[in-house]
Amino acid sequence: MDQLEKELKEVDLILMKLFQKRMKIVSKIADYKIRNNIAIQDKNREQVVIERSLQRLKNECDKKYIISFLQSMMKISKEMQEKMK
């Protein structure tokens, strides 16, 4: 159990770093959208992101969780972008 908790802690750290990196990129995208008067939300783009991720999925049982995870990240990204307006 200790080893599993250690591995989970390491994965969480990697996820945190990747999330922070993602949010920096999202910030740059928001700047671009604001400067060019482009809507923050793009449902078509969101669907493309989800579909692309699902194509890489190896375990079909994870599908609903991956969709939920991606939707949560996109929701947070849109909230941040909206605050930047």
C-alpha positions in Angstrom: 0.0 0.0 0.0 2.8 2.4 0.8 4.3 1.9 -2.6 1.0 2.6 -4.3 0.5 5.8 -2.3 4.0 6.9 -3.3 3.2 6.2 -7.0 0.0 8.1 -6.7 1.7 11.1 -5.1 4.2 11.2 -8.0 1.4 11.0 -10.5 -0.4 13.8 -8.7 2.7 16.0 -8.8 3.1 15.4 -12.6 -0.5 16.2 -13.1 -0.2 19.4 -11.2 2.8 20.5 -13.2 1.1 19.6 -16.5 -2.1 21.5 -15.4 -0.1 24.6 -14.6 1.6 24.4 -18.0 -1.8 23.9 -19.6 -3.2 27.0 -17.9 -0.3 29.1 -19.1 -1.1 28.1 -22.6 -4.8 28.7 -22.0 -3.9 32.2 -20.8 -2.0 32.9 -24.1 -5.0 31.6 -26.1 -7.3 33.8 -24.1 -5.1 36.8 -24.9 -5.3 36.0 -28.6 -9.1 35.5 -28.5 -9.6 38.8 -26.6 -7.4 40.7 -29.0 -9.1 39.2 -32.1 -12.7 39.3 -30.7 -13.1 35.6 -30.8 -15.6 33.8 -28.5 -14.1 32.1 -25.5 -16.4 29.0 -25.8 -16.2 26.9 -28.9 -18.3 23.7 -28.5 -17.0 22.3 -31.8 -13.4 22.6 -30.7 -14.3 21.0 -27.3 -15.8 18.1 -29.0 -12.7 17.7 -31.2 -10.5 17.6 -28.1 -12.7 15.0 -26.5 -12.9 12.8 -29.6 -9.1 13.0 -30.2 -8.5 12.0 -26.6 -10.9 9.1 -26.8 -9.2 7.8 -29.9 -6.1 7.3 -27.8 -8.0 5.5 -25.0 -6.8 2.0 -24.3 -9.4 1.0 -21.8 -13.0 1.5 -22.9 -14.1 1.3 -19.2 -12.4 4.7 -18.6 -14.3 6.5 -21.3 -16.9 8.3 -19.1 -14.2 9.3 -16.7 -11.9 10.7 -19.4 -14.8 12.7 -20.8 -15.6 14.0 -17.3 -12.0 14.9 -16.7 -11.6 16.7 -20.0 -14.9 18.6 -19.5 -13.8 19.7 -16.1 -10.5 21.0 -17.4 -12.2 22.8 -20.2 -14.7 24.4 -17.8 -11.8 25.7 -15.6 -10.0 27.0 -18.7 -13.1 28.8 -19.9 -13.7 30.3 -16.4 -10.1 31.6 -16.4 -10.5 33.0 -19.9 -13.7 34.8 -19.0 -12.0 36.5 -16.0 -9.3 37.8 -18.3 -11.8 39.8 -20.4 
